[in-house]
Amino acid sequence: MASVYILCTLCNNENSEHTAHFLGFSVYISNTTNKEDGVLCFRDTNYTRATIPNPVNISCPYHGRYVIYYNNRTHPPYPKGYSYYALNLLCEVEVYGCNVYTYGSDCTYCGNCSGGVQCNHVTGTCPNGCDAGIYGDKCDLECGNHTYGVECKEMCGNCSNGKPCHHVDGTCPHGCDAGMYGEKCDLECSNYTYGVECKEMCGNCSNGEPCHHVDGTCPNGCEAGMYGEKCDLGNIRITFSFNTVYIQFFLYLNHFQQKI
């Protein structure tokens, strides 16, 4: 969005010939010095000597490298009050525009358009979508509802206490729920471990099966000689043979026998 400020020399009243020369002007925005390559921003078709403001302030909703002021007297007859010849007697032309990566009449900053490209200078929309972790027509909203990544299509893992993951890369800043590990908390504990940060060791589940990755329980029972939900409690058996006493301890997978 550009704002053009035009001040005419001595166009200070309706009786001035300078005012007559000012009437009927046009303003173009172009990327070259040729107005035909640009777009028409403003054309005076209504002002009279009595009504034309001086200076004139024009808002142009276009982008370009050049602002071109143009007037002619090539197609008579002319409206009442117009001069017969075209003559530019401008004192000052000032052009104000928004910075890059802004849009709209108030120069609002663009959102996070994909690849860092300029958003539409009028509407603020992003032509090629948004950066990872961002969504919306203007790419100014962070992914929510436990999603992340490009177009918010990826689902967060099991972050600690149900907290959302990072909206861009899916990492969990406060760690994982019990039974999960990895930067994105999307991997279950393995290698016979369970619990928070997979720091707990499974008991002796039946047939060497792994325990539940969250609470360490054994879904199909325990190995012989073990008991408890986690199969981490062992039996003690005392046997007698003549003058010899054997005490067997069944603890985990290790069998310790001591002769007394």
Secondary structure as GFF3:
##gff-version 3
##sequence-region A 1 260
A	DSSP	beta_strand	2	8	.	.	.	ID=ss1
A	DSSP	alpha_helix	17	22	.	.	.	ID=ss2
A	DSSP	beta_strand	26	30	.	.	.	ID=ss3
A	DSSP	three_ten_helix	35	37	.	.	.	ID=ss4
A	DSSP	beta_strand	39	43	.	.	.	ID=ss5
A	DSSP	beta_strand	56	60	.	.	.	ID=ss6
A	DSSP	beta_strand	66	70	.	.	.	ID=ss7
A	DSSP	beta_strand	90	97	.	.	.	ID=ss8
A	DSSP	beta_strand	102	103	.	.	.	ID=ss9
A	DSSP	beta_strand	108	109	.	.	.	ID=ss10
A	DSSP	three_ten_helix	114	116	.	.	.	ID=ss11
A	DSSP	beta_strand	134	135	.	.	.	ID=ss12
A	DSSP	beta_strand	141	142	.	.	.	ID=ss13
A	DSSP	beta_strand	147	148	.	.	.	ID=ss14
A	DSSP	three_ten_helix	150	152	.	.	.	ID=ss15
A	DSSP	beta_strand	154	155	.	.	.	ID=ss16
A	DSSP	three_ten_helix	160	162	.	.	.	ID=ss17
A	DSSP	beta_strand	180	181	.	.	.	ID=ss18
A	DSSP	beta_strand	187	188	.	.	.	ID=ss19
A	DSSP	beta_strand	193	194	.	.	.	ID=ss20
A	DSSP	three_ten_helix	196	198	.	.	.	ID=ss21
A	DSSP	beta_strand	200	201	.	.	.	ID=ss22
A	DSSP	three_ten_helix	206	208	.	.	.	ID=ss23
A	DSSP	beta_strand	226	227	.	.	.	ID=ss24
A	DSSP	beta_strand	233	234	.	.	.	ID=ss25
A	DSSP	beta_strand	236	241	.	.	.	ID=ss26
A	DSSP	beta_strand	244	251	.	.	.	ID=ss27
A	DSSP	beta_strand	254	259	.	.	.	ID=ss28
###
